[in-house]
Amino acid sequence: MIYTIFFLIFGAIIVISALKAVTDKNIVHSAVWLMFFMVSAASLFFFLGASFIGAVELLVYVGAIVSLMVFSLMLTSGEDA
């Protein structure tokens, strides 16, 4: 019963954060919503018993790719040169 509740909560977070990541106008906010999406997907892997896949997703996708996206967005200028 408790697993069903957690599954529904994380499933709702995944749907909402995916929609916000696509529809948000600010690119940094979209990257943060993408991070919420990936953390929630990794937590679903942990609940399903695939601990290795969840850990890899946390380390590679959330830890490396999203932080690289945010870092590169902060370094680029939004103004025309």
N, C-alpha and C positions, 0 to 999 in steps of 0.2 A: 504494500500500500504506500509506504513512504517513498519507494523508488518511482512509483507512478506520479506522485506529487512533484518530486524533483524533476522528473522527465518533462512534465507539463510546464513547470516554471522555466527550465532552461530552454525548452522548445519555444516558448513565448518570447524569451529574451533573444533567441536566435532570429526569429521572424522580425521582431521590432527593430533590432540593431541592423539587420541586413537591409531593411527598407529605409532606415535613416541614413545608412552609409551611401546608398544610391541617390537618395533625394535631397540630401543636405547640400547647401550652396557653398559652404566653407569647406575647403579641402582638408584642413587640419581636423575639423570636427568629423569629417567622413573617415579619416584614418583612425580616430578614436573609436568611432562606432564599429569599424572593422575589427579593431582590437577586442571590443566586447563580444562581437560575433565569434571570433576565433577562440576566446577563452571559454565561452559557453559551449562551443562545439567540443573543445578538449574535455570539458567537464562531463559531457555526455559520453565520451569515450571511456572516461574513468568509471562512470556508473555502469557501463556495459561490460566492464571487466577487461578492456583493452588498455591496460595501464601504459604500455610502451608507446602505443600510437598517441595517446593523450599527452604523454611527456614529450614526445618528439614534436607534436604540434605546438605545445607551449614553448619549447625551447627554440625551435626553428622559425615558426611562423610569427608567434607573438613576440618572442625575444629578439629576433633578428630582422625579419622583414618589416614589421610594422614600425619598429624603432628606426630602421633605415629610411623608411618612407617619411616619417616625421622629421628626422634629421635633415634629409635632403630638401624637404619643403621649407624648413626654417632657413636654410642657407640660400635658397633661390630668392631672387627679388621679384616682387609682384608688379613692380613698375616697369614701364617701357624705357629702355635705355636710349 
